[in-house]
Amino acid sequence: MSTLTAGRLETIEVPIKDIGLPEGACLPGGEMAVSRAVLASLVKGSGQPVLVRPMGDDYQLVAGDLEYWVAVAKGEHSIECWVQQMDDLTAWITRLAEGARRKDINPVEEAQLIYKLVHEYGMGHREIAIRCGRRQCTVSNKLRLLRLPAEILDALKSGRIGERHARALLTVGGEGKQLELFRRCVRMKLSAGEMEELCRIHSGKGTLKGMLPPRKHKLVFKDPRIFQNTLRRIVAEMKKAGLDVVCREEVKEKSWEFRVLCRKL
C-alpha cells in the first residue's frame, strides 16, 4: 500500500485478520444484530465500506463495526475498507461521530471515549458535541453512565438492557439499590418505561400506578337484608331436596340473625 497523506481516503481490500478492534468495542445487540444484518446483506448486498487507520503493518477499525462482524460471520477473508491516516484524537472523535450515524457503537464505549477526550485531551463537553455532531446534553448524559456499577455496564454494553434503563438507574441512590433494581429489571424483562417508573418509586417520586394490574371495582352493600330472600330460597331448595332443615330468623337492634339447622340423615 502506498503512503497515505493525512485526511486522504483510499479504498482497498484488507484481510480481516489484519484489522484490530478498538478497546471496549462490543456491537450493540451482539450475535442477534449480526444475524439480522447477515440476512439483510443477502437481500440488499453489502453495506458501505468500513473505516480503518494504519497501525504499523496492520490496521485498526475506526467505524463500521456491524459490517466488520457481518464479514466475519459470513467467513469472508477480506473486507472493503476506507483507509485513512489519523492520530488518536481524530480516530476517537471520528469513531464517536460515525458510531452514532451507523448506530453500531455501544453506549458504554461512547462514554469511555468521551471520558478519554475530557481527561486525556482536555476537551469540554460542548467542544466534543460540536466535533462529533451531537448535542451537549447527549455528551454529558453519556458520560454519567460510567457512574454505574460494572455489572450494569456489562449488561448495557451487551444489549441486555438499553440506555434508557441505565439512565433510570442513575436516579437511584446507592450501588446496592441500583444492582437490586437492575437484577429485578432483567428478571422481569421490564420495558424502559416500566424501569423508569420503578426507579421513580424507589426514589420517592413515583407511585405504583402503571406497575400493578388494574383492580376490579367491588360493590359494597351495607344493608344485609337485601340477601334475605336469596337465603330463604336456598333453604326452600334444601327442603325440596329432602333435607331436614330448620330456619330461624331474628331481627335485633343492630343486627339480623339468620340461622339454618340441618339435621343429619
Sequence and secondary structure as in RCSB ss.txt:
>XXXX:A:sequence
MSTLTAGRLETIEVPIKDIGLPEGACLPGGEMAVSRAVLASLVKGSGQPVLVRPMGDDYQLVAGDLEYWVAVAKG
EHSIECWVQQMDDLTAWITRLAEGARRKDINPVEEAQLIYKLVHEYGMGHREIAIRCGRRQCTVSNKLRLLRLPA
EILDALKSGRIGERHARALLTVGGEGKQLELFRRCVRMKLSAGEMEELCRIHSGKGTLKGMLPPRKHKLVFKDPR
IFQNTLRRIVAEMKKAGLDVVCREEVKEKSWEFRVLCRKL
>XXXX:A:secstr
     TT  EEEEEEGGGEE  TT   TTHHHHHHHHHHHHHHH   S EEEEEETTEEEEEE HHHHHHHHHTT
 SEEEEEE    HHHHHHHHHHHHHHHT S HHHHHHHHHHHHHHH   HHHHHHHHT  HHHHHHHHHGGGS H
HHHHHHHHTSS HHHHHHHTTS SHHHHHHHHHHHHHHT  HHHHHHHHHHHTTS  STTTS           GG
GGHHHHHHHHHHHHHTT EEEEEEEE SS EEEEEEEE  
